[in-house]
């Protein structure tokens, strides 16, 4: 089994918090991965050795500055009543809404969903903003969020 039921997910509250409600339809598409599946995806797509973004190796793609093309502010949009991701992010990620994405908090904590769901629920995902990545299945573009309210737009290479 690749998924942990949302009801058993330790961070379920970020998707059921009354201040930022998530529709039942979207909740069904938010799928926390098991620790084993998370670790496998992390090793394959983020880092083969580092357990989280704070301890990435120099050779990990995310630590190669030339892989990042722009840094933009996400905090102002998160704090506003607007539900949209920052315009620069939406312009950079031009995926179809049904593209599978992985929101990678750390090696053992990854959530799978669809790009369309993430766009609607991104504020929930960012209740925890300690350097998570958003990557798309078979996609090169990536986002790297930081707790200082910035997001790097770049490419996994």
C-alpha positions in Angstrom: 0.0 0.0 0.0 1.4 3.4 -1.0 -1.0 5.7 0.9 -1.8 6.5 4.5 -5.5 7.2 5.0 -6.0 11.0 5.5 -7.8 10.3 8.8 -4.5 8.7 10.1 -2.2 11.4 8.7 -0.5 13.3 11.5 -1.0 16.6 9.7 -4.6 16.0 8.7 -5.7 19.1 10.6 -4.0 21.4 7.9 -6.6 20.1 5.5 -9.6 20.2 7.9 -8.8 23.5 9.6 -12.0 25.6 9.6 -10.1 28.8 8.7 -9.2 27.4 5.3 -11.9 24.8 4.4 -11.1 22.1 1.8 -14.0 20.6 -0.2 -14.8 16.9 0.3 -14.0 16.3 -3.4 -10.5 17.8 -2.9 -10.0 16.0 0.4 -10.5 12.7 -1.5 -7.6 13.7 -3.8 -5.1 14.6 -1.1 -3.2 11.4 -0.4 -0.4 11.2 2.2 2.1 8.6 1.2 3.4 5.9 3.5 6.8 6.6 5.0 8.3 3.8 2.8 6.8 5.3 -0.4 7.7 8.8 0.7 11.3 7.8 1.3 11.5 6.1 -2.2 10.2 9.2 -4.0 12.5 11.5 -2.0 15.5 9.4 -2.9 14.5 9.3 -6.6 13.5 12.9 -7.0 15.0 15.1 -4.3 18.1 13.6 -2.6 19.6 10.1 -2.4 21.2 10.8 1.0 19.7 13.8 2.8 16.6 13.4 5.0 15.3 16.9 4.6 15.9 20.1 2.7 18.1 21.6 5.4 20.7 18.9 4.9 20.9 18.6 1.2 24.2 17.7 -0.3 26.1 20.2 -2.5 25.5 17.9 -5.5 21.7 17.6 -5.0 19.8 19.4 -7.8 18.1 21.7 -5.3 21.5 23.0 -4.1 22.7 23.9 -7.6 21.9 27.6 -7.9 21.7 27.6 -11.7 18.6 25.3 -11.5 16.6 28.2 -10.0 15.4 30.9 -12.3 13.4 33.2 -10.0 12.5 33.7 -6.4 9.1 35.3 -5.6 7.1 36.1 -2.5 4.2 33.7 -1.5 3.6 35.1 2.0 1.6 38.1 0.8 -0.8 36.0 -1.2 -1.1 33.5 1.7 -2.0 36.3 4.1 -4.5 37.8 1.7 -8.1 36.8 1.1 -7.2 35.9 -2.5 -7.1 32.1 -3.0 -4.7 32.2 -6.0 -1.1 31.2 -5.9 1.2 34.1 -6.8 0.9 35.0 -10.5 4.6 34.2 -11.1 4.1 30.7 -9.9 1.0 30.2 -12.1 2.9 31.5 -15.1 5.9 29.3 -14.4 3.9 26.1 -13.8 1.7 25.7 -16.8 0.6 22.1 -16.1 -2.9 20.6 -16.7 -4.9 20.4 -13.6 -4.8 16.6 -13.6 -1.0 16.3 -13.4 0.0 14.3 -10.4 2.2 16.4 -8.0 4.1 15.5 -4.8 4.4 18.0 -2.0 7.5 16.9 -0.2 7.9 18.1 3.4 10.8 15.8 4.0 12.0 12.2 3.3 9.3 10.4 5.2 6.4 12.9 4.7 5.2 13.5 1.1 1.6 14.1 0.0 0.4 13.3 -3.5 -2.4 15.2 -5.1 -3.3 16.8 -8.5 -2.0 20.2 -9.6 -5.6 21.5 -9.7 -6.2 20.5 -6.1 -2.8 22.0 -5.0 -3.7 25.3 -6.7 -7.0 25.4 -4.8 -5.5 24.2 -1.4 -2.0 25.6 -1.5 -2.5 27.6 1.6 -3.3 24.5 3.6 -0.2 22.7 2.4 1.9 25.7 3.5 0.7 25.6 7.1 4.1 23.8 7.3 6.6 25.9 5.3 9.9 24.4 6.5 11.5 24.1 3.0 9.0 21.8 1.2 9.3 21.1 -2.5 6.5 20.7 -5.0 7.4 18.5 -7.9 5.3 17.1 -10.7 5.3 13.5 -12.0 7.4 13.4 -15.1 7.8 17.2 -15.0 11.0 19.2 -14.8 9.6 22.4 -13.1 9.8 22.5 -9.3 8.9 24.9 -6.5 10.9 25.2 -3.3 9.0 27.1 -0.5 10.8 28.6 2.5 9.5 29.9 5.8 10.7 33.4 5.0 7.7 33.7 2.6 9.7 33.1 -0.6 9.4 30.4 -3.2 12.1 29.4 -5.7 11.0 28.6 -9.2 13.3 26.2 -11.0 14.0 22.9 -12.8 15.0 19.5 -11.6 18.1 18.4 -13.5 
